[in-house]
Amino acid sequence: MKWLDPPPYQNLRCAEYAKPAKCKVPRVQRRFCIDRHEFAEPASPDTAEVLPIVNKNWGEAKALCEARGARLCKEAEWEFACEGPEMSPYPYGWKRDSTICNFDKTGLGGAMEKLKDLRAPLSAYPECVSPFGVHNMVGNVDEWVEREGRSAPNRSALRGGWWLPGRNRCRAATVAHGEDYSGKQVGFRCCKDAPAAAESSSAP
C-alpha cells in the first residue's frame, strides 16, 4: 500500500493498493439488481442537472425504495457491485484518482449546517463506474445500506464516502450514525431481487 497522508492520517487515503486481491473465504453467489445511479431528485426548471437526493435518514430512504417496489441495498450487495469480481478497492481500479470520481474536495465550508453542497450531477463523472456499470459508488454522496443480520436500531451503515478527502473506497463503512441520522452529504440507491431465471422448455 502507498498512503497519501502523513501521520496521524496515514490510514485514511490509500494512493495505491497491491493486486490481485485474494478471497479468504468461499465466494457466495448473489443475484440482484442495483440502480445504476444514486436515487435522484428531479431537475429544477432552470437547470437540466440531476442531483442525488440527500437529507434522508435510513428509514426515509428505505421507504422511498419500497415505494418503487425495491429496497435498500444490503451491504454485501453494495460492496460487490462496487468492487466487482476482481475485488478492486475502487470501482475503477487500484489507484486513487480524484479526477475520476467526486471526492478529495477541499474548502468544505465547516460544520454540518455550514457544509457546502458539492454534489455533482449524475452525469458529471462518466468514468466513475464499477465493473458492473454502476456509477458514483465512491464519492459524491454517502449511501445508506442495510446491515444484514442486524435489528433496529442497528441496521444502518453508510458506504462509499462523499466529496470530502476520506474513506472513498468500496470496502470502507461508517456504522456510527443511527437510523435517524441525515445530512447534506447522505444519499442512497436502491436494489431489488433479480427475477428468477426463466425455465427452459422444449417444443413437443
Residue pairs with C-beta under 8 A, 6 or more apart in sequence:
1 14
1 16
1 17
1 18
2 14
2 15
2 16
3 10
3 11
3 12
3 13
3 14
3 15
4 12
4 13
4 14
4 15
4 96
5 12
5 13
12 165
12 166
12 167
13 96
13 104
13 165
13 166
13 168
14 89
14 96
14 169
15 95
15 96
16 94
16 95
16 96
17 88
17 89
17 94
17 95
18 94
19 86
19 88
19 94
20 86
20 87
21 86
21 87
21 88
21 89
23 87
28 76
30 76
30 77
30 80
31 193
31 194
32 73
32 77
32 191
32 192
32 193
32 194
33 191
33 192
33 193
33 194
34 73
34 77
34 78
34 81
34 132
34 134
34 189
34 190
34 191
34 192
35 70
35 134
35 189
35 190
35 191
36 133
36 134
36 135
37 52
37 122
37 135
37 136
37 189
38 52
38 53
38 122
38 136
38 140
38 141
38 143
38 187
38 188
38 189
39 52
39 53
39 61
39 64
39 65
39 187
39 188
39 189
39 190
40 50
40 51
40 52
40 53
40 122
41 50
41 51
41 52
41 53
42 50
43 49
43 50
49 121
50 121
50 122
50 123
51 119
51 120
51 121
51 122
52 119
52 122
52 136
52 140
52 141
52 187
53 64
53 187
53 188
54 119
54 141
54 182
54 183
54 184
54 185
54 186
54 187
55 182
55 183
55 184
55 186
56 64
56 144
56 182
56 186
56 187
56 188
57 179
57 180
57 181
57 182
58 72
58 144
58 155
58 156
58 178
58 179
58 180
58 181
59 179
59 180
60 182
61 72
61 144
61 187
61 188
62 71
62 72
62 144
62 146
64 188
64 190
65 71
65 72
65 188
65 190
65 191
68 190
69 192
70 190
70 191
70 192
71 146
71 190
71 191
71 192
72 144
72 145
72 146
72 188
72 190
72 191
73 81
73 143
73 145
73 146
73 189
73 190
73 191
74 145
74 146
74 148
74 191
75 145
75 146
75 147
75 148
75 157
75 159
75 173
76 148
77 145
77 191
78 137
78 143
78 145
78 159
78 160
78 191
79 159
79 170
79 171
81 130
81 132
81 134
81 137
82 91
82 130
82 134
82 137
82 138
82 159
82 160
82 170
83 89
83 91
83 130
83 131
83 170
83 171
84 91
84 130
84 131
84 132
85 131
86 131
88 94
88 131
88 170
89 169
89 170
89 171
90 96
90 97
90 101
90 138
90 168
90 169
90 170
91 101
91 128
91 129
91 130
91 131
91 134
91 137
91 138
91 170
92 100
92 101
92 127
92 128
92 129
92 130
96 168
96 169
98 104
98 139
100 125
100 127
100 128
101 125
101 128
101 136
101 138
101 139
101 140
101 168
102 118
102 119
102 120
102 124
102 125
102 128
102 136
102 139
102 140
102 163
103 138
103 139
103 140
103 161
103 162
103 163
103 164
103 165
103 166
103 168
104 163
104 164
104 165
104 168
105 118
105 163
105 164
105 165
106 165
107 116
108 115
108 116
108 118
108 163
108 164
109 115
109 116
112 183
112 184
115 183
115 184
115 185
117 184
118 163
119 140
119 141
119 163
120 136
120 140
120 163
122 135
122 136
125 135
125 136
125 139
125 140
126 135
128 135
128 136
128 137
128 138
128 139
128 140
129 135
130 137
136 160
137 143
137 159
137 160
137 170
138 160
138 161
138 168
138 169
138 170
139 160
139 161
139 162
139 163
139 168
140 160
140 162
140 163
140 187
141 160
141 162
141 163
141 185
141 186
141 187
142 158
142 159
142 160
142 161
142 162
142 174
142 183
142 185
142 186
142 187
143 158
143 159
143 160
143 187
143 188
143 189
144 156
144 157
144 158
144 186
144 187
144 188
145 156
145 157
145 158
145 159
145 188
146 155
146 156
146 157
147 154
147 155
147 156
147 157
147 175
152 179
153 178
153 179
153 180
155 179
156 175
156 177
156 178
156 179
156 181
157 173
157 174
157 175
158 173
158 174
158 175
158 177
158 186
159 170
159 172
159 173
159 174
160 168
160 170
161 167
161 168
161 169
161 172
162 168
162 185
162 186
163 185
164 185
167 174
